Amino acid sequence: MCGITGFLDTRREMTDAELKAVVIRMSDAIVHRGPDDSDEWTDASAGVSFGFRRLAIVDLTPTGRQPMISASGRYVMVFNGEIYNYGEMRNELISHGAKFRGTSDSEVMVEAIDAWGLVPSIKRFNGQFAFALWDRKERVLHLVRDRVGVKPMYYGWFGKILLFGSELKCLRAFPGFSVEIDRDALALFVRHNYIPAPYSIYQNVYKQIPGTILSFPFDRAGFLPEPEVFWSARGAVEAGLANPFTGTLTEAEEQLDALLRESVRLRMMADVPLGAFLSGGVDSSTIVALMQAESSRPVKTFTIGFYEDEYNEAEHARKVAAHLKTEHTELMVTPQEAQAVIPKIPALYDEPFSDSSQIPTYLVSWMTRQHVTVSLSGDGGDELFAGYNRYFWGNDIWSKIGWMGSGLRGALAGGMRVLSPNTWDGLFRALKPVIPASLRVPSAGEKMIKMADVVSVDSPQSLYYRLVSHWKDPDQLVRGGKEPLTPLTDRSTWPNIPDFTRWMMYMDLITYLPDDILAKVDRASMGVSLEARVPYLDDHRVIEFAWRLPMSMKIQNGQGKWILRNILYKYVPRELIERPKMGFGIPINTWLRGPLRDWAEDLLDEQRMRAEGFFDPEPVQKMWREHLAGTHNNQYYLWDILVFQEWLRAQVPRM
C-alpha cells in the first residue's frame, strides 16, 4: 500500500533534474500514505515523471521499492494496493522462464504485463489497485483503477501537462496549479454528501471510474481517452442474472463460506502486524470469525465506543470478541475527542465529503494504527447481501403507494409532515413496548419526515433517488450550479434488472459504495498510514457469486443478509448478533445546538455566504433556524454546507 503520483509533460521541456524536483514535491504531499520510503523515476525524452511513497507491507526489502521496472526494461510502474494472488502468478511466470529480484506483488505485476499483456493480466489480478504504467516501447501512459474503486485515482490536464495521483493533494502540489471550483460538482455534492465519479470538486480534474484503463499517448496534449472497461458491476450483475445459482440454501452457504474463507485467508498475508475492525454487526463479525478460524493465534480486533447509548456499539463488539477469543482493543471516545477531528476533515478528504461517519472511521483507524499496520474491514456486506433497510422496505413502500394518484400521495405526505420529528420520536417511544425489536430504528422521527419526502414520487426509481438524496433541489441552492447526469439519472446506462430491490443494490454498488464508503475508509485509514483490506469487495469472485444468488437467500422475514447470517451463526451465537441495525454515526444533531454552535454560526453567516457566492443563504438560514429551535433535525443538510464551508476556508489560500 502506498501513494502514487506523477505527470506526463507533452512539451518535453524539463530536464530529468527538473522532473524529479517537481514529482518529489507532489509525492511529499501524500507522505501519510507511505511514510516508510520514497523514490522517483523520470524520462526527460518522454516528459514522464513518477513518484512513489511506500507503506511497506509485503517484501520489506529494497527489492520491493517502486517505481518498479520490468526485467525487459519496457514497463515502468507505480502501484497503490495489494494483489493477493501474486504468488500463484509468480510461480506460473517462473515456470515459463521469468526471473525475479524480490518477492513483491508489484514485481509480479510488471512481469505479468510484460508476458501476458495489460488487459489479460489485470483480469487475473485479485485485489485492490490503482496504478500508472509507462510503456516505453509504445510511449503510452496507462492509468488503471480496480474493479469497484477501493483505491483512488485522480487525473486532469493542466495546460499541456497531464497530472495524476492518489489524492488531489498531489495535483495541487504541482507548481502553479490553479483551478476553479466546479459548481456542477458542488450541486452533486449537496445532493449526495459526496461527489460521484468521474467528477471532482475542481473543473477539468476527474476521478477515474472503477474497472477502467485510461491510455494517454505521449504527444496528445489535452486528450481525454474513452475509458476501456476491463470489469464492470453491470457485467457482473447481468452475468449473475443470466446464470443464477440453482442449488439449495445449504449448498449456497457452503460455497459462499469457502469463497469468503479463501478471500480472508489471502488478505491475512502480510509481513507486518495485522488485525480487523469489529463493530459487532453481521459484516465485521463474519470477517473476524473467518479470520479466527484461519489463525492459530488470537486475531487482533479493534472498536471504538461512544458514551451516548444511541451511537455505542462497543458492548456488542466486546461480546463477539469474547466469544471468538480475539485480542480485543477498545477506545471509548468523548465528544471532545470526536469534535477534535473536524478541523482535520479538509486535509483528509481533499474535496468536500460530508458522511459524518468519517469521524468515527478516522478515530478507529487512528487507534488501530497504534497496534497494527493492516486491518481487515467488513465493508461491502450490505451492498452485496441486502443489508440496508431500504432494500426490503423499498418494494413494500412502493406496493402500498404506487397505486395511488399523485394527489393522494401528496396528501399522505402532507399528513406525515404535520408532526415534527421530535413529536414522531415521542410517539415511537410511547409505542416501543408494542413494536417488535427488529422494527425499532434510531431517529425514527427523522425517518418519518424523510418518508414523507418519498411517498409523493412517481416511480420506484424516483423513490430510491429521494431516499439517497440530501438537498432535493441543488440547482436552486448552488449558485451557477446544474447537476450533470450520473448513473442514478442517466437511464440509458441502466441494466435490465427485473426487480426493484436488486436495482437499488446495483445502484449502491456503482455509486454510494465507491464514492462514499470506500473513499471514506481509504482517506481515514491512509491518513494515519493504515492499510484497510475489504474481503467482500476486493475479491471479485465474491461479488460475482453474490449476484448469482436469488433474493430469497438474501432477504427473509423482513431481514437482510440472510445467507451471511447463517454462515456467521456457525461461529457466533445468534443472540450476540440479532438487534436492530445501527449506523456508524455520531450525534451531530445535538452538537450543532451545543458545542459546535459557534463554529457553525461563523461558517453559516449570511454575509459570509453571500460574499463567497456559492450558496443561496436563505434556504440554509431557514434550515439552521429550524434546527436550533428543535422543531426539525436538519443535521444532514447542515453538515453538507458546513463541511464545504470548512473545506473552502482551508483551500482559499491555495486557490
N, C-alpha and C positions, 0 to 999 in steps of 0.2 A: 504494500500500500504506500501511496506517496502522493506528491503533487507534481503535475507536469505543466509545461508552458513552452511557448516558442513563437516563431513568426517566419513568414516567407516574404522576403523583400523582392518584389519583381523588378525593382530598379537595379538591383545588384550593385549598389554604390558603396556599401560598407566593407571595411576590411574585416578579417577574422577577429582582430582585437576589438573592433567596434561592435561586431555582432555579439561577441562574448560579454562585453560590458553591459550591453542592453539586456540580454537574456538573464544575466545574473541578477540584475535589478528586478526583473519580472519574477524570477523564481524565489528571490528573497521575500517577496510579498506573501508567499504561501509557506513559509518555513514551518508553520504549525502542522502542515500536512506531512512533513518529512524532516524532523529535526536531527536525524542520525547522520545524514551525509548529503552532499550535493555534487553535481557535476554538470558539464555543458558539452555540447558538440556543435561545431559550426562548419559551414562550407560557403566561403565568400563567392565562389564562382557561380553558385546556385542561389545565393541570398537566403540560405536556410540557417536557422539557429534554434537549437533545442536546449531546454533547461529542465532540470530534474531535482526534486527534493525527496529524500528517501526516509521512509519509516521501515526499518529492516524487520522483516517477519520470517522470510524463508531465505536460506543461504546468506548468513550474516557476514560472509567473507567478501573481500573486494571483487570477486568474480561475479557477484550479484549486482554490481553497480550499473547504473544506467547514465546516459543513453547506451543502449545495447546495439552492437553492430554484428550482423550475421557473419559467419565464417567466410563467406564468399566476398564480403565487403559491399554487397549490393544494397542491403537494407539497414537503416538506422531507425531505432525506435525508442520512444519514451512512453512508459506504460504505468497507469494507475489502476490497481486492482489486484486480483488473485485468480489464477487459473488452477482449479483443484484437480483436474485430471492430467496435469502436465507430466507426471511420472509415467503414465501409460503411453503418452505420445513420445516421450523421451526414449523409452525402450524401443518403440517402433522405429524411430529415426535412427537409433544406434544400429538396429538390425539391418538398416539399409546403408550403413557406412558413415553416418554422421558422427562427429567427434565434438565433445563438449568440454569447455574450460571449467565450468562450475555446475551447480545443482539448482539454479534458479529457474522459475517458471518463465521469466522474461527471455532467457536464452533459448528455451524450448520454443517459445512463440516465434522468434525471428527465424529460427532454423526450420520450423514447420512451414512458415510462409514461404521461405526460400524453396523448400522441397515440394510443397503441395499447392502453392498459390494462396492469395489472400483470402478469397471468399471460402474455398473449401476448408481452410484452416480455421477461420472464425467460426464456421458452423460446427466445428469439433470442440471449440473451447467451452468448457463447463466452468462458469464462474462469473465474476463481476469485473468489468474492464472498461476503460476509456484509454485509447492510445493514439499517438501520432506516429505515422510510419513514412519515412522518406525513402522513395525508390530512386536510387542513384542512377540506375540504368534508364528508366523512363522519365526521370526528373518530374515526378508527381508526388505531392504530399497527400496522404490519406489520413483522414480523421475517422475514428471508429468508436462507437458507443454501444455498450452491452444491450442485451435484449429488452430488459424492462426499465433501464435507466437507473441502475443502482449507483453508478459512478457518473459524475457530471462532465460535460464538455461545453465550453463557450467558445464562440468564434465570431469574427467580424473583420471587415476591411476598414483600414484606417488609411485613406488615400490609396496608394499602390502597395500597401503592406497588409498582409493577412496576419492577424493575431489570433492565438488560441490559448486555452488554458483551463485548468480545473476549476478556477474561480474567476470572477470578474476582477478581483484584485490584481491578477496577473496582467490583464489587459490595461487596467488603469495605470499600472506602473510603467507602461511604455512612455518614453519621453514625448511630451507634447500632446498626450492623449486628451482629446476634448470631444464631448458628445452631448447631445440633447436628451432630456427625458422623453421617453415615448409615451405620450398621453393616451394613446390607444391601449398600450400595455397596462397603463395605470388604471384604465377603466376595467380591464380584465381582472386586475388585482383586487379592486374593491368588490367585485362580484365573488371571487373565489377564495380570497385571502392568500393566493399565490399567483404567480404569472406563468401561465401554461406555455410549454414549448410549442413552437420554436421561438417565441418572443422572449425578450428580456426587458428590463426597465429602461435600457438605452436604445435609441434609434440605431438601426443597422448593426446591432450586436445580437447574436442569437444563441439559443440553447440547441444543441444537436438533438434531433429526435431519436429516441431509443431504437436499437436494432438496425441502425443505418451506417453506411460508409459515405463519406464526402471526399471527393477526389479533386484536388486543385493542381492543374498544370503550373509549372514554374514561371510561365511567361504570360499569364492571362490575368492582368490586374482587374480587380472588381468582379471576377467571375464567381457566381454562386451556383454550384452544381446541383442537379436534381439528386436527392438522396437515393442511394442504392440500398434497397432493403434486403438484408440477409436473414431476418427473422421478424415476424410481426405477431402481435397479440391477435389480430384479426385472423391471420393464418392458423394460429393455434386453436382459436375458437371454432373456426369453420371446419378444421380437420377433426376436432373433437366431436362436433355435432354430426359430421358425416360418418364417423366411426365410433359410435357410443359404446361404452362399457356394457356388456350384456350379462355379466356374471352376477352372483349373489352379493349381498352386502358383506358377508363374511369374506368372500374372495376379494372384494374391493378393499376391505380393511387390511387384509394380508399383503396385497400388492402395494398399497399406499404406505403401510408400516415399513415394508422393505425399502421402498424408494426414499422415504424420509430418513431411515436409519443410515442408508448409504450417503445421502446428502449431508447429514450431520457428521458422519464419520470423516468424510473428506474435508469438512470445514473445521475439524478439530486438529488438523495437521498444521503445526507451526513450530518455529524454533525459539519462540518466546512464550511467556506465561499467557494463558487463555482462560476465559470464563464466559458467563452469559448473563444477560439481563433477565430478571424474573419478576413479573408483576403478580403472579398467582392466577392469571387468567388462562384460558384454554391454549392460546397460541404459544406463549412463552413457556408454560408448564410442560407442554408436549416436547418442545425442543430440549428443555433441561432434562426431562425424563429419558429421552433418547440419548442424550449426551452421557448421562449417568450409566445407562445400560451399556454404552460403548467404552466406559472408562473403568479402570481398576482402582482409581483414587477418587476421592470426593471432588466433584466439579465445583469450581468457584462460582457463586451466584451473587447477584447484586440487585438491590432495590432501594428506592427512596420512599419515604412516607411523609405525610403532612399531618399537622396537628388538627386540621379540620376533618372530621369524620367523613364528610361527603366526598373528599378527594383522596382519602388514605387507603391504599391497597397493601400497605406493609404487612398487616396482620395476615392477610390471605397468602402473601408470598412466603411469610415466615413458616406457616403451617405446611405448605407444599415443600419447602426446603427441608424442613424437619423430617417429613415422611421420606423424601428421597435421599436424606442424609448428605446433603451438599454442604460445602464450606460457605456459609451464608454471611454476607455483609450487608448491613442496613444503615441508612443515613436518614434521620428524621430532620426535616428541613423547616426552619422557621419562616414566617412571612418575610422577615427582613432579608434572609439569605436568598429567597426566591426573587424578591424585588431587586436585589443587587445585580441580578443577571440582565435586567432590562437595558442598561447602558451598553452591554456587550452585543446586543442583537444586531445593530447595523454592521458591525465589523464581522460578525459570524456569518451573516446571510448575504452580504454584498448588495442585495436588492430587497425591496420590501417583501416581507414574508410574515404573516400575522396569525399563523396557527399557534395559539397560546401554549400548546403543549411543548413548544420549543423550549420553554423554560425548564420544566422537569426533565426533558430529554437531555438538555445540556448538563443539568445537575447530576443525573445518574451516570452520564458519560464521564464527567469530571471525577466523581467518586470511584467509578470502576477503574479509571486510568491510574489511580494511586496503587492499584494492585496487579493489573494485567495490561497487556498491550493489545490483545484481541478479545472481542466479545461477540458471542452469537446473539441474534435477536429474533423475535417471533413475528416480525413484520411480514405482512402478506397473507396471513391466515384468514383474515376477514374477507379479503377480496376473492380468494380462491375457493373458500368453503362456505361462503354466505354467512358472515358473522354480523354484519351491520343490521340494525333494526329495520332500516328502510327496505332491505331485501325481502323480508317476509311480511312487512306492513304495506309495501307499495301496491301489490296486487289487491290486497284486501281493501285499501282505501279506494282504489280506482273502481273496483267492483261495486262499491257502495255509492260512489258519486258519479260514475261515468254515465249512468242512465239519466241523470238529472239535466234539465236545461240550464243554460248559463245563468238565467235569472234566479233559479232556485239555489244553485251553488253559491251565487253571490250573497243571497240572503243567509244561507248557512254560515258562510264566512263572517258576515257581519255579526251574527249572533254569537259566534265564538269570541269575537273581539270585544263584546260588551263587558266581559270581566277582564280585569288586569291580570298580568302574570302572577302577581302576589296573591290575588284572590283565588285564582286557579290553584296555586300551591296550597293555600289554606284548605280548599275543598278536598284536594287529594290527600292531605294529611288527615282530615277527618274521616275519609273513606279508607284509609290504609288498612284497618283490620279486616276489611272485606275484599280487598284487592289481592289477587294471588301474587306471591313474591316475584314470580317470573315476569309479571307485567308492571312492576314498580320501576320507575325510571327517575333518575335525578333531574332536577329543574323541570318538573312536569308542566308548570305554568308557562314557562318559556316555550316548551314544545307545543303546547296548545295554540299559542299565538302563531307559531310557525306553521302549524297545521292549518290555521285559518288562511294563511297565505297560499296554501297549495290546493285547497278544495275548489277554488274557482278556475282551475286550469281546464284546457280543452282536450288534452291527450295525456296518456301515461308518461310519454317522454317529457312533456312540459311539467308534469308533476315532479319528476326526478330533478329537472333543471331548477325548479323552485326550491326543492329540498337542499340542493347543494349550493344555492346562491346566498350571499350575504346581502349587499345592496342590490335592490331589484331594478333600478334604473341608473346604472353607472354613467350613461351618456349625459344624463341630466346633472349628475354630481360633479363629474370631472370636466373642467372647462377645456374645450377643444378636443375632447376625447370621444372616440367612437369605437365600440367593441368590434374587433375583427372576428372573422369566423374561426371557430375552434372545432375539434372533433365533437363537442357537445351540440354544436349548432349547424354544422355542415352535414346535412342529411345525405349528401352524395357519397360520404365516406362510411356510412353505417353498414355493417354487415347484416345479412338476413338472419336475425336471431328470433326464434319462434315465440319466446315468452319474455315478458317484461322484466322478470327478476334477473334472468341471465343477461338481458340487455343492460341493466344497471350495473351488474358485476363487470361486464366488459368495459363500460364507460369508466368505472373506477380504476380498472386495470391500466387504462391508457392515459388517464388524466390525473385524478386525485393521488393515485399511488406514486407515480414517478415525480410529479411536480410538487406534491405536498409531503407525503410520508417519507419517501426516500431522500428527498432534498433535506428535510428536517434532520433525519438521522445522520446523513453524511456530514452536514456542516457542524452539527453538535458534537459528533464523535471526533471528526478530524480536527475540529477546533481545539481539542485537547490531546491530539496525537494518539487517538484510539482507533483501531480498525474494527468496524462493525461488519459482521457477516450475516447473511439472511438466507438460511437453508430453504425456506419456502419459495424463494424468488430467484436466487442466482444459480439454481439448478433448473434449467428449462424443462427437464423431464418431469418434474413435479407439477409445473404449470400445465404442461400438455396432458398429463394424466388427469389432473383435476377437472379439466374441461371435457373430458370424456365421461365423467360421472353424471348420472341423472340427478335432477334436483331433489328427488326423493331421498337420496343418500346425503344430501346437504341440509335440507330443512325438513324437520318432522315435528309435529305437535307444537308448531309455533316457535320452534327453537332452531337456530342455525348451527352450522359446523357439526352436524350430527355424526358424520363418519370420523371426524377428527376427535370428537369427544369419546367415541367408542374406543379409539386407539389409546387415548390418554388414560381411560379408566382401567386399562391393563396394568398401568404403572402407579396411578394415583387414585385414591378412593373418590367416588362421585361427590360425596358430601363436602370435600375440600374445594370443589370447583363450582358446584351449582349455586349461582347467585346472579342477580341482575348485572348486565354488562356495565362496567364503569370505564369511562374515558380517562385518558391520561391528562387530567385537567388541573387547573388552579383557580382560586376564587377571584378572578379579575373583576367580577361583578362588584363585590364588596370593597376591594382595594381601590377601585376608581372613586368610590364615595368616601374613602378614608385616606390611607397613607399616600396614595398616588394622585389625589385630587389636585394638589398644587401643580404637580408635573403636567397633568392633563390640561388644566386650565391654561397654562402657559402655551402649550402646543396648539390648543384649540381656540386661542384668542382670535376673535373675528377680524380685527385689523391685520393681524399677522397673516391669516389665511387669505385675505383679500390682496395683500401685498405680494404674497408668494404666487398667487394666481392659478393654483392647481385645482382647488375645490370651490364650489359654491358653498359659502359658510352657513347659509340659512338652514338647510336640512341637517347639517352637522350640529349646529347650535340647538335645534329642536330635539335631536336625539340626546344631546348632553343634558338639557333641562329635564327631560323625561326621566333620564337615568338618575340624576341627582335627587329628583322628587320621589324616587322609589316606585313610581307607577309602572315603569317598564324596565326590563333588563335588556339594555341595548349594548351589552359588553362587546358582542362580536362586531357590530357596526363601528363602534367607537375604537376598538382595538385596531381595526384596519387603518383608520385615519391616523391614530396615534403612532403606530409603527411607521407609517410612511413619513409622518412629520419628524419623528426622531431620526429616521434614516436620512431625510433631506437635510436636517441640521448637521448631521455628521459629514455629508457629502459636499455641501456648498463650498467649503474652502478649496476643494479639489476639482470643481467643475468650471 
